[in-house]
Amino acid sequence: MNTLKVLFVPAEFEALTPADLTEATCVVFDVLRATSTMVAALNNGALGIVPVATIEAAVRLHELDRDVLLAGERHGIRIRAAQTGGIDFAFGNSPREFTADKVARKTIVTTTTNGTRALRACLGAENVFAASFANLNATAARIRDLRPDQLLLVCSGTGSEVSFEDALCAGALADLLWNDTFASDHADSAHIARSVYRKHQNDLEGAMQHASNARRLLALPDLAADVDFCLDRDTADFAAVLGSDGTVRKAQPFL
Ligand code: MLT
C-alpha cells in the first residue's frame, strides 16, 4: 500500500479490516461538522469525546454515567426525546454550541451520521486522529513526530457519498506532509485531494459552493454560521487522538 492515501467515500472506511490497520495511522475528517465540533469542544476544555455509532449506544452510556453530556445529530438536527424514548440530547452537532461554560471538564458522548462511524471504523489502527481545519497544523506536527509507515486520510463523507469539504481538508493535510519522506509514496487519491486543495486554498469559503453539506447548512438560519466556523484554520494547537478506549482527547506532549 502507498504510504499516503485518501479514502474518499464511506464504503471505503466501512471495508477497512484489521489487516489494513495494523500499521496504519488514520486521520479522520468530518469538516461539516463532527470532527470540527470535537476539536472545538476539546479546545473549550472538554475532557473527552466518545463517538458512538447509534443513538441507543449513546443513551446507554448516559444511563451508566449521568454526568456525561449527550450530543449528536440526525439529518443535521439535534436528537430529541421523540427519537430516544425520552431524553433530549444536550447538544446538536454545531461547534458553536460547545462553549467553555458548558463543556469544561465534561465528557461528551456523541453520535452523528457519518463522522462518528468513520472514527469507529478506524479503531484498531496504530494511531487515530480526529482532524479539521481548526487543528490541521497541530495534526501535521504530531504525525511528523510519529513518522507512520502508512497514513490513511479518511473522509467521512455525506450519507454514502464523497463530500467536497472533507476531500479539501484531507488535501490540505496531504499538502503539508507532501515532502516528508515517511509519506512520500503518494497514492492517486492523495494527488487528487491535494490538487483539489491547491486549486481552492485561497478561497475555501468560495469552494463551499461545491459542497452539498455546506449548501444545506447555509440554508438553515440557525446553522449557517457553522460553515465559516469550520473553515477557520489553526485555531487549536493540539492533535485530537482517538484512544483505544474509544475516547477522543487532546494529544499529550511526548515526554
Ligand atoms: C456527520 O457526522 O455526518 C455530520 O457531521 C453531519 C452534520 O452534523 O452536519
Boltz pocket constraint, residues with backbone or C-beta under 6 A from the ligand:
constraints:
  - pocket:
      binder: B
      contacts: [[A, 30], [A, 32], [A, 33], [A, 34], [A, 35], [A, 73], [A, 76], [A, 93], [A, 112], [A, 113], [A, 114], [A, 115], [A, 116], [A, 156], [A, 157], [A, 158], [A, 159]]
      max_distance: 6.0
